[in-house]
């Protein structure tokens, strides 16, 4: 079964976020369960709704107005950008929170954070529990089960073909060569 896919912006593209920003994702897409074409999803909120219900309510092109499996794909799965595949059925973030997916600079993995109602980031359920203990007024509207720190899978072949990865790999190798030549 196909999965929803948040897709980070292409390295070097104008839509790519700067360091210190809130998220690494530049585009959201989902694969049709009938024709397997990738369709872009206009908003993060809509993507999160699709992802939350993906197994019980699979996505088909016909769910989008004026779209069918006969139409060309919105986006092609290729190495022009780094693809990250999210697991299906991750709960939509609770009200007054936001789930952030941030790709590490070396492009090896992503980190998941939730921005809590106080504006602070939670890195795991322990942080969420500390927030709930310190702010009992949220215990009725937020539960630990509503938070998923499951990391999406980075599709390695799209990373190894990206120009950003190649540049970082070259710089890392140059640095290693420079330090070994000093010894």
Secondary structure, 3 states (H helix, E strand, C coil): CCCEEEEECCCCCCCCCCCCCCCCEEEEEEECCCCCCEEEECCHHHHHHHHHCCCCCCCCHHHCCCCCCCCCCCECCCCCCCEEECCCCCCCCCCCCEEEEEECCCCCCEEEEEECCCCCEECCHHHHHHHHHHCHHHCCCCCHHHCCCCCCEECHHHHHCCHHHHHHHHHHHHHHHHHHHHC
